[in-house]
Amino acid sequence: MTTQFAPKTRRARTCSATVVAVFVLIAPSLVMTCAACRFVTTKIGNIQAKPGEYLSREVTVAGNVTDSIKFPFLPGVYGVRDGSGEMKVLTNTQPPLSGARVRLQVRVETAATIDGQAIGLHLVEIRRY
């Protein structure tokens, strides 16, 4: 005994074609949007001007290393200048050499906030590109 399945109806074919078309059109744009977020840099001057908007957030910054300090058994510290401002960066790895061009994923932190003023505003390195 053979069983025959009924052929797909025209409505079912149209619906599945629509789902595939939507997926094919939307998926690449979502992937590109997520990938581009990492490559959008935040100006250091913007972070310094409005630290409350960036506090505890991860951002990407790029600039030139101004100075680099590493002590044994302590995190390294180096400065990054991007033309709009300069900030210190804490790192658990070897700091880059002075004058090097860097692109960083960082978290914006402060030592303290007093009356809405960020004291000791700095960046903590998450990833160096």
VORO-604106 format. One record per residue (C-alpha): residue number from 1; x, y, z. Coordinates in steps of 0.1 Angstrom, whole numbers. Layout:
<pts>
{num NUM, x X, y Y, z Z}
...
</pts>
This chain:
<pts>
{num 1, x 0, y 0, z 0}
{num 2, x 15, y 33, z -10}
{num 3, x 6, y 66, z 6}
{num 4, x 4, y 97, z -14}
{num 5, x 9, y 130, z 2}
{num 6, x -12, y 159, z -10}
{num 7, x 8, y 184, z -30}
{num 8, x 16, y 217, z -12}
{num 9, x -11, y 243, z -17}
{num 10, x -3, y 275, z -34}
{num 11, x -7, y 294, z -2}
{num 12, x 18, y 272, z 17}
{num 13, x 44, y 277, z -10}
{num 14, x 39, y 314, z -10}
{num 15, x 42, y 316, z 28}
{num 16, x 74, y 296, z 29}
{num 17, x 89, y 316, z 1}
{num 18, x 81, y 349, z 19}
{num 19, x 98, y 336, z 51}
{num 20, x 129, y 326, z 32}
{num 21, x 130, y 360, z 14}
{num 22, x 126, y 379, z 46}
{num 23, x 154, y 359, z 63}
{num 24, x 177, y 363, z 33}
{num 25, x 172, y 401, z 33}
{num 26, x 173, y 408, z 70}
{num 27, x 199, y 384, z 83}
{num 28, x 229, y 400, z 65}
{num 29, x 219, y 435, z 76}
{num 30, x 217, y 424, z 113}
{num 31, x 251, y 407, z 110}
{num 32, x 267, y 438, z 94}
{num 33, x 251, y 461, z 121}
{num 34, x 265, y 440, z 149}
{num 35, x 299, y 437, z 133}
{num 36, x 300, y 475, z 126}
{num 37, x 293, y 484, z 163}
{num 38, x 328, y 472, z 172}
{num 39, x 344, y 494, z 146}
{num 40, x 326, y 527, z 155}
{num 41, x 351, y 547, z 176}
{num 42, x 341, y 570, z 205}
{num 43, x 361, y 602, z 208}
{num 44, x 379, y 606, z 241}
{num 45, x 367, y 642, z 242}
{num 46, x 331, y 630, z 242}
{num 47, x 338, y 607, z 271}
{num 48, x 355, y 635, z 291}
{num 49, x 327, y 659, z 283}
{num 50, x 299, y 636, z 293}
{num 51, x 313, y 609, z 316}
{num 52, x 279, y 599, z 330}
{num 53, x 267, y 587, z 296}
{num 54, x 297, y 564, z 292}
{num 55, x 304, y 553, z 328}
{num 56, x 306, y 515, z 331}
{num 57, x 299, y 511, z 294}
{num 58, x 321, y 494, z 268}
{num 59, x 333, y 516, z 239}
{num 60, x 359, y 515, z 212}
{num 61, x 386, y 542, z 212}
{num 62, x 416, y 547, z 188}
{num 63, x 446, y 569, z 191}
{num 64, x 483, y 572, z 197}
{num 65, x 500, y 560, z 229}
{num 66, x 515, y 589, z 247}
{num 67, x 533, y 572, z 276}
{num 68, x 536, y 537, z 289}
{num 69, x 544, y 524, z 324}
{num 70, x 546, y 489, z 337}
{num 71, x 555, y 479, z 373}
{num 72, x 561, y 442, z 383}
{num 73, x 530, y 426, z 397}
{num 74, x 508, y 456, z 390}
{num 75, x 485, y 465, z 360}
{num 76, x 502, y 485, z 332}
{num 77, x 492, y 521, z 325}
{num 78, x 494, y 540, z 293}
{num 79, x 479, y 572, z 279}
{num 80, x 460, y 574, z 246}
{num 81, x 455, y 606, z 227}
{num 82, x 430, y 608, z 197}
{num 83, x 430, y 645, z 189}
{num 84, x 400, y 653, z 210}
{num 85, x 415, y 644, z 243}
{num 86, x 438, y 621, z 263}
{num 87, x 430, y 594, z 289}
{num 88, x 449, y 568, z 309}
{num 89, x 442, y 532, z 301}
{num 90, x 448, y 503, z 327}
{num 91, x 458, y 470, z 312}
{num 92, x 467, y 435, z 326}
{num 93, x 489, y 428, z 296}
{num 94, x 522, y 445, z 285}
{num 95, x 514, y 481, z 276}
{num 96, x 521, y 492, z 240}
{num 97, x 552, y 513, z 232}
{num 98, x 549, y 551, z 232}
{num 99, x 540, y 564, z 198}
{num 100, x 522, y 532, z 187}
{num 101, x 487, y 536, z 171}
{num 102, x 461, y 515, z 190}
{num 103, x 425, y 506, z 187}
{num 104, x 409, y 494, z 219}
{num 105, x 377, y 480, z 233}
{num 106, x 375, y 495, z 268}
{num 107, x 352, y 500, z 298}
{num 108, x 349, y 536, z 311}
{num 109, x 354, y 538, z 349}
{num 110, x 360, y 563, z 376}
{num 111, x 377, y 562, z 410}
{num 112, x 348, y 582, z 425}
{num 113, x 319, y 605, z 417}
{num 114, x 314, y 635, z 439}
{num 115, x 285, y 659, z 433}
{num 116, x 281, y 645, z 398}
{num 117, x 318, y 651, z 390}
{num 118, x 338, y 621, z 378}
{num 119, x 371, y 619, z 398}
{num 120, x 398, y 597, z 383}
{num 121, x 381, y 590, z 350}
{num 122, x 400, y 563, z 331}
{num 123, x 397, y 534, z 307}
{num 124, x 401, y 497, z 314}
{num 125, x 414, y 477, z 284}
{num 126, x 392, y 447, z 274}
{num 127, x 407, y 440, z 240}
{num 128, x 434, y 455, z 219}
{num 129, x 430, y 453, z 181}
</pts>
